[in-house]
Amino acid sequence: MPYIADKIIFNGNIHTMDDINEKAEALAIYGDQIIAVGSNTEVKALADNHTQMIDAQGQLVLPGFQDTHIHFQATSADFFHYVPLHEMKTMEELLNEIERFARENPHKEWIKGIGFNPSIFNENSLTKEQLDAVTGGRPALIFSFDYHSGWANSEAFRIAGVTATTPEPASGSYARCADGSPRGYIYEDAIWAMNRFSPAFSDEDYFEAMEHYCKVFNQHGITGILDAVAPRKTMENYRTLNQRGQLSLRVAATSKIFAHLPLTEQLQELLSLRETYADDMVSLHSAKFFLDGVLESGTATLLEPRSDTGSTAPLMFDQPQINEFFAAFDKEKFQLHVHTIGDGAVNAALNGIEYAQRMNGPWDSRHQLAHIQLVTGSDFPRFKQLGVYGNVQPLWAQPDPDNDKIALEMLGEERCSQIFPIGELVRQGTVCALSSDWGVSTFDPFAIMQTALTRQVSGASESSPAHNPQYRIDIDTAIKGYTINAARAAWREKTTGSLTVGKFADLIILDQDLYTISPYEIEKTKVLLTLLGGNEVYRDASY
């Protein structure tokens, strides 16, 4: 006996992302699952007087978007509770905003901020004394927008015990004055060594921020995420938020592995986390490795030396350790999720995955490299050969005078013409998921997809400057990168990623047809309705 549908969406321009049944007019939902996809006539036959009928009015219907590289919990709290500095372009603006925040928040023990641009503000321009002058004697720690650089004041260094004789932490460093004392600027893991001395967010701080941003993400059509760095406490907070009924995003996660900690202990911890968190709303399934830093701070690892200094940053794990760690986690059927910016890091990651396959045999691992700013030519076909996914952030692939100047000095013209080669990865058969790396940059999937198609800034026209336009992708690839390919990357395509009978009813209705409008109009798209498991989690007031 067929089910009577709880909800039916009809008159839709439904793109299912299902290769067997690619387009439809209507779909039916019972409980949290899709029970029928087809014509209006076929699907309406499953309705009775109690069925909620939703007229899509000819609008585009898609699976809910999934952002598979994001720092959701940490960024939600930072953005909700810290001073935001993303829009600051001058030193005066930067200092004035920090001073205002300090003045308006006298109860805060530390002054914390997020978002300064390291292409504008660097170790030569940011000193501890400047920060001292606007923080009223309280310790202060400010993060760059990409979290790979930071800025601290004198009181923060004093509390952390950082002096002229303090050794550099593993995979990090302090900018130093001539006498060896800390200048103010800090790099990579030195940031987190400093951050341990500041007050941690309370659980309620996290819950308040996450509940807020869950709703914001739903408003932008996002129904699933992959948290790229999620230790045990982060996973517990996700579970608690879900138990409270306030988690409206499906959360998959990966937990960070450290080069300086014992392999066996870290492997056992991830085995425990995977067993503990393994349901449809909160799960952990992969191991996160940082192999290098970022180009802007000079911590990216390159195969050929920098054009300006003749040097390159070392890997955060050396190749023998990469091979050992990758093989160990691969043997236990963990997905590997690897931060790779420079072509040296990409090459080392592919070498490690190839080694793991030789040791353990191939399996449906879908190991993935995130960011992939630079790839040497011989490594492109290795992605498909090894079954490695690309986890790419197209928003970064647009003209940016500050970052472009740094890249040109470091890499020279030829290598700069090869930055963010997303289109080439796709052409060579790499499965690519599109994501944001929020809070490094906006999570808005429409802005990100527009940049993937145009390689130009927001508001650009066809004649505007483009960043390596040979690496553009098409709209079908972009949408799949946020739906079915994202689901595959997160190992949840059996239940999400397409509008298929038996899968969760995670879907969105949009006010524009992304397949037919100009690429320069994509960023203007609004979500009209978002369903998660058949439940309405966002509806536009006009719909």
Summary of the structure (lengths in Angstrom):
residues: 543
radius of gyration: 23.6
end to end distance: 33.8
largest distance: 81.6
contacts: 1934
relative contact order: 0.13
helix: 35%
strand: 22%
